[in-house]
Amino acid sequence: MIVEQNTPLVVCGIIGDETTLVVNKCLTGPFKNRYDLPTAPVTLRQTLSDSVTEIAANETGLTTAVESQLGTVQWLFPESARMLVSIFYLLEPVGGRLVTKRPAYTAALSAGAERVPLVQLNWANSSPLVLQAKRYLATGTFPIADQVIASYPIPETPQFLLN
């Protein structure tokens, strides 16, 4: 019998090109107050590709199609005894409109989405997942080596502009 497990396995969507990346203004979780990718936990209810396109639509407002699966990276955060395993997908936008401000009646998981120039994304304002996406978009390579993040403090204030 297969049962759903509570694991740190997630799918992440990369929507961008060699100059910009669509990111969320994250307000909760381990990447609070930083830019993050559209990310959803893997469940038994949906395929991986359905999960990543659904979360991209919910978090960015963009309808997307899966262009390719890029790879999987394990992130280890020994300071907080956390681990995350991320399966990255390159997504092609095919419709919708970027949600730049979260409506007041929705749960505030993010402050909306934004298309940010790659040169503005850095360690201080972005999750490690965003930096992995930036590396791929800028170079065309996708390293899959496990990543150990020795220290990753959560900023007290958002590292992006609130609308």
Stockholm file with secondary structure:
# STOCKHOLM 1.0

chainA/1-163         MIVEQNTPLVVCGIIGDETTLVVNKCLTGPFKNRYDLPTAPVTLRQTLSDSVTEIAANETGLTTAVESQLGTVQWLFPESARMLVSIFYLLEPVGGRLVTKRPAYTAALSAGAERVPLVQLNWANSSPLVLQAKRYLATGTFPIADQVIASYPIPETPQFLLN
#=GR chainA/1-163 SS CCCCCCCSEEEEEECBCSSEEEEEEECSGGGTTSEECCEEECCSSSCHHHHHHHHHHHHHSEEEEEEEEEEEEEEEEGGGTEEEEEEEEEEEEEEECCCCSCCTTSCCSEEEEEEEEGGGCCTTTBCHHHHHHHHHHHHSCCCCCCEECSCCCCCSSCSSCCC
#=GC SS_cons         CCCCCCCSEEEEEECBCSSEEEEEEECSGGGTTSEECCEEECCSSSCHHHHHHHHHHHHHSEEEEEEEEEEEEEEEEGGGTEEEEEEEEEEEEEEECCCCSCCTTSCCSEEEEEEEEGGGCCTTTBCHHHHHHHHHHHHSCCCCCCEECSCCCCCSSCSSCCC
//
